[in-house]
Amino acid sequence: MAKAKLVFVLLVAALFSISIVMATETQNHLDTNGFGPGSLKSHQCPSQCTRRCSQTQYHKPCMFFCQKCCAKCLCVPPGFYGNKAVCPCYNNWKTKRGGPKCP
């Protein structure tokens, strides 16, 4: 009975360790995709913001704020919406009311 408990505890510990390693590798994969903090030069902001804002109906305000955020953070998250965790500066910049500043 004691051996079964030991095996069970070791199995749980191994699975936990594997999940931590997988999560770390996933985070590193996101950071090395060319979208992390400081991954852009300032002259790349307009093209990246055009990509980011291409599917919104509010194109002008999206472009304005995206370029402002890109100039400060030097990154634009991948995709058209969301994925802001890849770029913490972009994600954490808030308006006076506490809403997201960057699209």
N, C-alpha and C positions, 0 to 999 in steps of 0.2 A: 504494500500500500504506500509506503514512504517513497519507494522508487518511482511509482506512478506519479505521485505528486511532484517529485523532483523533475521528472521528464516533462510534465505539463508546464511547470514554471520555466524550465529552460526553453521549451517550445514557444511560449508566450514572449519571453525575452528576445528570442531570435527573431520572431515576427515583428516585434516592436522596433528592433534595430534595423531590420530591412526596410520598414516603412519610413524611418527617419532618413536613411540613405537615399531612398527613392525620392522623398520630398526635397532633399537638398539638391539632388541631381536635376530635378524638374526646375527648381528655382535658378540654378546655375544655367540651365538651358535657356530660360527666359532672358536672363541678363546678358547672354552672349549672342543674342540674335540681332544685335545692332539697334536695339530699342532702349537700352538702359540709360541711366543718368549720364549726361555729357557725351552721348553717342553721336551727336550731330554738330556740325559747324553752323554758325548763324546763317550763312548763305543757303543752307539746305532747308531752312524752316518753311519758306513758301511752298515748295513742292510737297513736303511732308504734310503740311496743313491742308493743301489742296486734296491730297489723298484722304486725310482724316475727315474732312468736311464734305466730301463729294456726294454723300447720300443723305444729307440733311436738307430739310426745306428752309432752314434758317442759315443759308450759306454765308451771307455777309457777316453777321455777328459771330458765327463759328470761326470764320477766317480771322477776324479781328482778334478774338481772345486766344485762339490757338497760336497765332504768331506772337502775341504778347507772352504767352506761357512758354513757347519754344525759345524765344529770345532769352528768357530768364533761366529756364531749366536745361536748355540744349538737348531736349528729347521730346518726341511725340510718340504716344503709345501706338502699338500696332492695331490695325483694324479701324472700323468706322465708329465704334462705340465701345465704351468699357475698356478693359485691359489696363487701367490706370495704375495698377500695382507694379507694373514694370517700370514706371517712372515716378518715384515717390514725390519729387518736387512738384511735378505736374498734378499729382493726386492730392497733395496736402495744401496747395495754395487755395485759400478760401476767400469768399466775398465778405463784406462787413457783416452780412446777415448769417454767415456760416455756411453758405451754399458753395458748391464747387465753382471755382473761377475758370478752370480750364475745361474745354469740351472733350 
